Amino acid sequence: MISSIKFFHQDVKWLGGKHDGYPLASFQDYPMARNAHTHTGAATAFHVAQYQSHLIFGLLEAAIEQKISENDLLQQIPTGEVVLSSHNIPLILRQWRERIQDLRKSDMEAHNQWFRRAQVALEQARAILMLEIRSPGNSPFINANCSKDDIAGILYGITALGETLTLSKAEFQIPSKGIDWSFLNGRFIPYENDMVSRGWCPSTARFIGQEMCRLGYASTCKPLFRQGAGGQHDKCTRKVPCSVNSIVLEDYSIRHVVESCRCDYSKPSLPAISDILSGFQVPIVTVEGSALACIKATDGPYVAISHVWADGLGSTTEVGLPICQLQRLSNMAKKLVPGGAFWMDGLCIPGQEDLRRQAIGLMGTTYRDATAVLVIDDGIRTCSFDALEEERLLRVLTSVWMQRMWTLQEAMLARKLIFEFSDKLVALEDLIPSRENLWDAVKTQLAAEVFRLSKHQLYSPHDRTAFNIGDVARSLQWRSTSKAEDETLAISSLLNVDAMELVALPPGKRMMTLLLRVRQLPLNILFLSGPKLEEPGFKWAPRSLMNREGSQLRTMGYNAVCTAKGLVAEYLCIYFGEATFDRGERWFLQNASTGDFYSVIDIGAETGALNPLIKGYTCSGILFEAQPMALEIGAAALIKSLQDTQETESEQVGRNDINKLGARRILDVLGTGKMKVCLA
C-alpha cells in the first residue's frame, strides 16, 4: 500500500529572507550574491533572515543545481504568517533524481562532478550547523534574540532538508563518506514535547528524535496504549528506559485474553520439559482443548513466540498460562505450521535455576531452528495493516517489543519474522517500503531499525550466525532489560559465542569473556560512553552495549583485537608530557610546529558516566581514530613507550612546557603520529 502522505517536516517559521531575483549560485557564493555574509554572527533582521534563506534555498539550489522560487517552499497560513513548508519537496527531489539518472546515461564525467559539488554543498551546510552547536555565542539566531522554540524549529527544518538531500544524493550511486546530521540530536525539545503532550513516553520521544524527519511525523501522531498500561508516563524521563514497560516480579500478574475472563491455567509436564532440556534439546508444546502436550523441537515444525512480559504473558513451566491465552496462541501457530506446535518462554523455561540456565543456553538454537518467529505485542496488535505504511512502521518501531533486550536475538535469528496486527499476521518483508518509497525520508528513517532485523535473513540466509558486534550494539542502543546481568546471554548467539559458557560464569565476567570470544572489534569501541569494566586488561571495555548517548560502534573495519592482556590496535596519538588533571577540568594542547590548538573537555565527567569516586586522571597522550578535524572524541592514555610511533611530517616538538590560559593549563604537543598500542 502506497501512502498518500508526503511528509518531511512540520511548517517552520520564516524570518523573511529574500531569495527570488538572484542568479543560481553555489552554496558558498549564495550569501555574497545577496551581500549578506551570514556566517559572521551579525544580528540584524536582514542578516538573520538571509542566514536562514542561505541554509534552506541556498543549500537546496546548490545541490540540485536548479532555481527554486519562494513560492515553491513558502506559504501563507490563515494567521497571515509566512512559513516554510515541505509540501513540494518530494516533487523537487524526484525531479532531481530523474535528472541525475539522465546525466549518468549521457555524460558520466559531468555526473561525477555534479556529485562532488552536491557533496561539498552538504558538507559546508553541515559545518555551519556545527558552529551553531560549538559556538552558540556567534549564532545569528541567538544574537538576533530569536526565541528558543523558533531557533529549534528553524534548525529542525534545515536538518530535515539536509537529511532528505543526503538520502536522494544516493541516486548518484557513488560510494562516499556519509553525512551525519545526528550531532543536532537533543536540540529539538519542542518537537519531543509535542510527542509527550500527545501521550508518548519521553524516552521514546528522545529515541525518535535521533532523526528529524521521523520526529516531525511522529510528533503529529498519538501513541497506541497497551492493555493495562494506562499510558501514564509522568515518572518517565528522556534519559532512562520507560518505567511503564518495566515489571516488578513481586507485583506481576498474568493476564487473560479479556479482563473479565476467569478461566483456569494449564501447564506442560515439568518432568517432560526437564528430560528434554537435560538432553540438550529444545522442548515445544501443542494445545488440544485445555491440555498441553510436550514434545522435542526435532519432532516437527514449530513457531517460536517472541513477546514482552509487560504484556502479561510472562510465566514459567511450573505456573503455566490461562487456557484462553493458550488457545489464542495455538490458533495463530496453526496458521503458520501444521499442528500448531510452538515454543514460549513462559511454558518451556522452568523457574528452577539449573533448568533455567539450560534453557537460556539453548535460546539461540530455539529461535534459529523455528519455522517462524511470531511477534506478539499489545501495541502493534491495536494497529491495522490497512493503516498508512509510515504508521505501521511507527507502531513497530515504537513498540515495547522493539525496546526490550531479549527480543533482539529472537528477531535477528528468525528464519521468518511474523507480526500480529489487528487484522492479520504480517511478515517482516511486507513492512519494508518498496525501493521507490525508500526515497521518502520519513519511511526510510522509520524502516531503518526494522530493516536491520532482516539484514542477515535477506543477505546471509545460510549463515544466520554471521552478525558483527557493531550491528548488535546499534540495535541494542535503545533497548532495556530488568536484568542487566543477562545482556551477554541475550546477544551471544548473534555473535556465535557459546551461551552455555557465559551462563555458567559470574555476571561480572561475562562481558569480558564475550569480547575475548568475539576477538575482532572496531577501533571506536574505545570511545563508547558509559561505565567501563574494572578487570585488568579490560578497563577500556564497555560494561554494557546498551548506551543511549555518544557514538555508535562501527559496522565495518574491525582492526582492533581483544586479547587477555588488552585491546591491541593502531590509533592516531597526540602525545605530550605526563600530566594529572582533576575530573571535569578543561585544558588545552598547542602544537608549535603546526599552529594547531586543541581544547580538551572531559565528556565522562560532564555526562556523569564515570565512577564518581574517581577524582582525577593522569595521561600523556590522546588517542583518536584519525587526525582530529573539528569536534572529535578521543581517549586519554598514559603512554609507557613511543617506540612504535610513526611520526607525521615535522611534528616532533622538543620541549614540554606547561603554560596558562586564565586558570586553565596549556600543554605543548611533543608529537603526533600513528601508534600501535595495547590498552589495558
N, C-alpha and C positions, 0 to 999 in steps of 0.2 A: 504494500500500500504506500503510495507516494503522498507525502504531506503537502497540504496546501499552504503551510506556513513557511515563509522565508524570513527568518529572524536572525539578525546578527547582534544588535544591541538595542537597548531602550533609547528613546529620544534623549538627546543631550542638549543642554543649554548652549546657545550660540552667542558669542560675545560681539558679533557684528563685523568680523573681519571681511575686508573687500577682496574678492577673488577674481571676479569677471573683469575682462578688459585688458588682460595681460597675455603675452605670448607664452607658449609652453616652455617650461624651464626644468632643469634638473632640480633635485631636492635641495642641493647646496645653493643653487642660484635663485631659488624661489623668493626668499626674503629680499635679496639685493634688487631684484627686478621691481619690487614694491617699495624700495627704500626703507625697509624695516628689518634691521639686524636683530632678530628676535632672541638670539642666544646671549645677549649682553646683560640680561636681568632688568632691562628697562621696564618701568611700571606704569607708563601712560596707558590710557584706554586704547589708543591706537596700536601700540606695540603689543599689548597682551592679546588683542583681537587678532592681529596678524600672526602672532605666535601660534594660536590655535589653528588658524587657517593654514599655516605652513605645515603643521603636523597632520592635518586632515587632507585638504585639497592638494597641497604640495607633495605629500607622500603618495597619494593615490595617482596623481598625474605622472609623477616621476617613475613609478613602477609600470603603469600600463602604457605610458608614452602616448597619451591621447587627452585632448582637452575635455574637462568636465565642467559643466556650468553650475552655478549656485543653485539653480532650480532642480538639479539632479539630486542634491543632498539636503537642501534646506526646505523647510515648510513652516507655514504659519499655523499655529494651533488656535482653537477658539478663544483663548485668553488674549490673543494678539501677539504672543511671544513667538519669536522665530527659534526653531530648534533644528538640530542636526538629526536626520532620520536615516535609517539603514534600508529603507524600503526599496531603493533602486540598486543597491549594492550587488545583489545576486545577478541581475542582468548585466551590469557593468563587468563583473568578474567573468561571467560566462563568455561574453564577447571577447574579453582579453584572452581567455584560454583558447578560443577559436582562432584568434589572430596568431597566437604562439604556434598552434598546430600548422596553420597555413605557411608561416615563415619557415618552420622546420622542414617542410617539404620543398621549399623553393630556394632557401639560402641558409645553409647550416651555420656559416660563419657569422652572418648577421644575427641569427637566432642566438648563438652563444654569447655574442657581445651584448645583446639585449638582456640576457640572463644576468650577466655580470653587472650591468647598470642597475637592474632591479635589486640585485643583492646589495649593492653599495647603498642605494637609497634606503632600504630597510635597515641596514646596519647603522646608517647615520641617524635615522629617526630613533632607533633603539638607544644610541649613545646619548641623544638629547634627553630622552626619558630617564636614562640612568642618572643624569645630572639632577633631575627632579628629586631623586632619592638620596644621592650622595651630597648634594649641595642645595638643600631646600631654601637656604637664605638667599640664593640667587634666582629663585624661581620667579618668573614674571607674574604667574598667577598669585603667588603669595604676596609679592611686592605690590600688586595692584589691589590687595585686600579682598580677593575673591573668597567666598565662604568655603569652608572645608568640604561641604557637600557638593558645591559647584565644582571645586577642583577635582574631587573624586569622580564626579560624573564626566568631566572633560577628559581626564586621564583614562577613564574607563572606555570612552568612545575611541580614543586614539589607540589604545591597546587592542581593542576588539578589531579595529581596522588592520592593525599590524598582524594579528593572528590570521585574519581571513586572507590577506595578501600573501602571507607566508605559506598558507595552505595552497592557494591557487598557483603560486610560483612553482610548485611541484610539477606542473604541466610542462615545464622546460625539460624535465627528465634528465637533469644533470646532477650527479651526486655533489653535494656541497655540505658545508658545516651548517647545522641547524641554527635557526634564530629563535632564541628562547625569550619569551616575554614574561615568564613567571616571576621575575625579580620584583614585579609590582604587586605580588600577592600580599594581601592584608591591607592594601591601600583603598579598598572599595567597601568599607564597612557599611555605608548607607545601603548598598545593594544586598549585602548579607543581612542587614537589619530588616530589609523588606521581606526576605525569606522567613526570618524569625517571627516577624509580625503576622505572617500567614500560618504559623504553627510549626515551622521547621525547627529541628534541633540546631542550636548554634554551631555544634561540631560538624554537622552535615553541611551547613551553610559555608563554613570555612573550607571544607573539602571541595565542594562545588566551586568555590571562589578561586581555586587554583588556576582556572582558565576563564577568561572574561565572557566569551560568547555563551557558554553554557550557564554561567552565573546570571547573565541577563535574562535568559529564557527561564531558568528555574525560579527567579525572583517574581515571575508572573504566575507561578503555579502554586497550588496548595498541596501539602503532603497528604498521603493516604494513611489514615490511622489504623493501626493493627488492633485486632480484637483484644480487649483487656488492657491495652497500653494507656488509654486515656489521653494520649497526645500531650501530656504536660511536660514541658522541658524547662521549667523555671529553675531547676537546680543544675542544669547543664551549662557548660561553658564552651568557648571555641577551642580551648587547648586540650581538653580531655575527651575521651570517648563518651558517647551518650549514656547517661545514667539510667534512662528509661529502659534501655536494652540490656542492662546488667541484671544479673539474677543473684539472689541470696538463697542458697540451698535450704537454709533453715525455714524460709518462708515460701519455698517453691510449691506450686500446686499444678498438677497435671490437668489439662482442660479437655472437656468433651467437645464434640463437633459443634453442638449448640449448648449454650449455658444452662438451659432447662433440663438437659439430658441427665439421667442418673443411672445409666446402665452399669453393669458390672465390669470389672477388669478381667483381662485374660493375659496369661504369660506363658512363654515357652518352658520346656523342661530344663531346669538348671543342670541336672546331670548330663543331659544330652548336649547342651551348649558346652559344658565343661569338657566332655570327652572329645568333642570336635576341636576345641581350642588347644587341648593338651596334645593333639596330634598335629599341631601347627597348620590347621586348616581353618577355613572361614565358615562359620555357621550361618544359614539363612532360614527363613520361615515362610510357611504358607498358611493361609487362613481359610478354614472351612466352617462356616457358621460362626460359632463363638469360640472354636478351638484353634489352637496354634500347633502346627507340626514343625519339627526342626530337622533340617537335612544339611548335607555338606554343599558348599558352593560349587564343587566339582560335579555335582549330580545333575546340573542343568542350568539354563539361563536364569539370571536374576536381575533385579533392579536394586541399586543402592540408593537409599533415601538420604538426601542432604537437607538439613534443616537447622534452625537455631532454637536453643532451649527457651528463649524468651517467648516463643510462640506456644509454649505449653505442652510440647511433645517429649520433653526430657524425662528419662526414666532409666531403669536398669532391668536386667533379666529377672531379678528376684521380685520386682514390683509389677512390671508389665504396663499395659496401656488400656484405656477404656475400649470396649468392644466396638463402639461406634467409630472410633478412630481407626481401629484395625481394619474394619470393613471398608472404610473410605480409602485407606492406603492400598488395600488389596485390589479394590476395583480399578484404581489408577495403574497399579503394577500389571494387571491383566491386559490393559490396553497397550502395554509395551513389550511384554514377554508372555509366551504361552504358560499357563498355570499360575501366573501372578506371584511367583516367589520373590521375596525381597529381603534386603538386609537393612537394619536400622539400629543405631547405637542403643536406643532405649529398650531394645529387645535382645540384642545379640552381644552386648557388653555387660558382664556381671559387675556388681559392686565389689565383690571380693577382690582384694588388691592384686593377688598374683594372677588371677584370671583377667582382670582389667589390663594389666601390663601386657599380657599375652595378646589380647585383642587389639590393643593400641599398636603393638609391634607389627600386626597384620593389616593395619589400616590401609597402607599403600596398596597391598595386594587386593584388598577388599574393593576399593574403588577402581583400580586399574582393570580388574577382571570382570567387572559388572558389564552386562549388555548395555545398560544405560544408567545414568545418574539422574534422579528426579529431584528437582529443587522445589521445596515447599516453603513458602514464606507468606505470612499473612498479608503483608503489604502488596506484594506482587499479585497475589490472588484476588485482590479487590480491583485490579486493572483489567479491562477488556483488551483482547488482542485487536479489536477493531479501533482502538484509540490511535491517535496520530503516532507515527513512527518515533518521533522525538519524545513523546510522552511515555511510550513503552520503555524506551531506553532509560529515561529519567527514573522510572519506577524501579527498574532492575538496579541501576547504579546506586540509588539511594536506599535500597532495601537493607534491612538488618542483616540479611543473609550475606550481602556483599561487604559488610563491615566486621564480620567475625573471622577469627584467625583460622579455625579448623576447616571452614568451608572452602578456603583457597585450594588446599590439596584435593579436596573432594571434587572440585570443579575441573582443575587442571589435569587430573589423571583420567578423567572420564573419556570413554570411547565416544559416547554420545551424551550431551548435556541437554536435559529437558526441563522447561519451566512450567509450573502450573499457573495459568492465567484464569480469570473468572469464567471464561467460556471455552477454553480448550487447553490442551498440552502443546507447548511450543518448543521446537528445537532451537538451540542457540544460533545456528546459522540463519534461521528465519528472522532473527532480531537484528542481524548486522545489515546496515544500509547497503544498497547497491552501489556500484562504483560511481555512478552519476550523482547519487545523493551524498556521497562522501565528500563532494566539493562544498557541501553545506557545513560550515564550521561548527554550528551547534550540534549537528548529528555526529560529526566526526569526533568532537570532544566528548560527547556523551557515550559514544560507542567504543572509544579507545580502550578503556579499562575492561569493558565486557569482551572486546575482541581479544585482549591479552589472554583471557581464559581459554580461547580456542587456538592460540598461536601454534601449539605443538600438535593439536589434533589435525590442523589443516596442513602444516608443513613438515611434521615428523610423525606421521600416523603409525609408523612401525617402531618408533622409539620414544615412548611417552615418558622415559626417564631422563631425556636429554635437555633438562632445564638448566639454565645457569643462575647463579645466585643473584645477579642483577635483576633478572625477570622476577624472581621470587620476592626480592626485597621491595621492588617497586609496587608489586601487588599487595604486599603486607603493610605498606606505609600507613594507610588509613584504617587498618583493621585493629581489632582489640580482642582481648580474652580476659576471663576472670581468673585464669591460672597461668601466670607468666612462665612458670617452670615448664609448661607444655609446649612452648614455642618451637623448639628444635624438633620435638616429636611430630608436630603438625606439618613440618616442611621437609623432613628428612627424606621421605620417599620421592619428593620432587627433585632432590639433589643426588639421588642414587646413594644415599647413606643409610646404613642399616639401623632402622628404628629400634630393633631389639637391643642393639649395643647401647644406644642412648638411654632407653627407658631403664636400663639396669644401673645407670650412673647416678651419682648425686646430682641434683639440678644445677649446682654451681659449676659442674664440669662439662655440661652438655654442649654449650656454645663453643667452647674451646675445641672439643672433640669434633664437632660438626665442621668447623673451619679447617681442622687438620685433614679431615677426610675429603673435603671439597678441594683443598690444596691450591688450585689456581684461582686467584682473586683479582678484581680490578684495582688499579692503583689508588683510586679515590676512596677506597674503604677506609683509608687513614683519616679522611676529612669528614666522616659522618659525625653529626652532632649526637649528643646524648651520652649517658654514662658508659664507662669502659670496664672491661674485665680487670680484675686485680691480680690474676695469675702472672707470675714471672714469664716473660716472653710473649705475653698477650695483652699488655697494657695499652696497646694500640687498637685492640679489637672491640667492636661494639657489644654491649651486653645484650642488646636486642636489635632486630632489624625493623621493628615497628616504630620508626621515628617519624613524627609528623612534621618536624621542622628541619631546615637545612637541605643539603644536596642529596641527590639520589645516586645509588650505585650505578655504574656504567653497565651496559648490557653487552659491550664488545671491548676487545683489547684487554685480555686478562694476563697482565705482565708481572703481577706480584705473586709470590709463592709463600704459602703459610707453612712454616716449619716449627718443630718443637722449641727451637731457640728464639724464634721471632719471625717477623714478616720481612722477607728478602725481596728487594725491589730497587729500581733506579728512579730517583727523583731529581728535580732541579733544586739546588740548595743555594740559598743566600746565607753566607756564614760570616761570623763576627766574633769578637772576644766574648768569653763566657760572662754572663751577667745574670743576676737574680732579680725577679720582679714580683711585686705583690699581685694577688688576684685582682683582675679588673683594671690594673694600671695600664694606661696608654703610653706608648713610647714610639720612637722614630728611628729609622735607619737612613743613612745618607751614603751614596756612592760617589766619591770624589772624582773618579775617572769617567763616569758616565753622566753625572749630574742628576741621577735618579734619587728621589726622596720618597720614602715609604712611611705611612702611618700604620702602626700595628695596634689592633684592637683585640682584646680578649673576649671573643664571642661566647665562649663557655661561661664566663662569669656574668656576662650581660643577660644571657638567656636562662641562667640558673641551672644549667645542665650538668654542672660539675659538683663533685663532693664538697659540701660547704666546710668540711674540716680541713681541706687543703687551702692554705693561706697564701701560697706563693709557688713559684717555679723557677728553675734555673735552665738556661738554654744557651747555645752558641750558634744556632742556625735555624732557619725556617725552610721547611720542605714544601715544594709545590709540584703539581703535575708537569707544568711547563712554565716558561717565563711569565711572571705576572704582568698583566696589561692594565687592568683598572681595578675593579673590586674583586679580589680573589681570596679564596680560603686556603690557608696554609697550616702547617703543623710545626709547633716549636719543638726543637730537638736539641739534646745535649750530645755533641759530636765528640767521639773519642779519637778518631783518626781521619785524616784527609788524604790518605794515600791513593785512593781510587778516584779522586775528584778530577774531572776533565774541565780545565779552566776555559771559559769563553774568552774571546779576544780582549786583551787589555783591561781585564777586570780584577787583577790582583792588586790590592792596596796594602802597602806595607806599614800599617800603623793600627792602633787600637785605641783611638780617642773616644772619650765619652763627654759630650757637651750637654747643654741645657737649652730647652725652648720653654721659657717660663719655668714651671715646676716639673716639666717633663724631660726625660733623658733622650739624647740623640746619640746613637752608636754608629761608628764608621763601619761600613761593609769591608771585610777583608777579601772577599772574593765571591764569585758566582759561577756555578758550574754543575754539570750532572754528577750525581754521586750515587754509587751503589751502596745500599745500606741494609743492615739487619736491625729492625726495630724491635726492641724488647719491651 
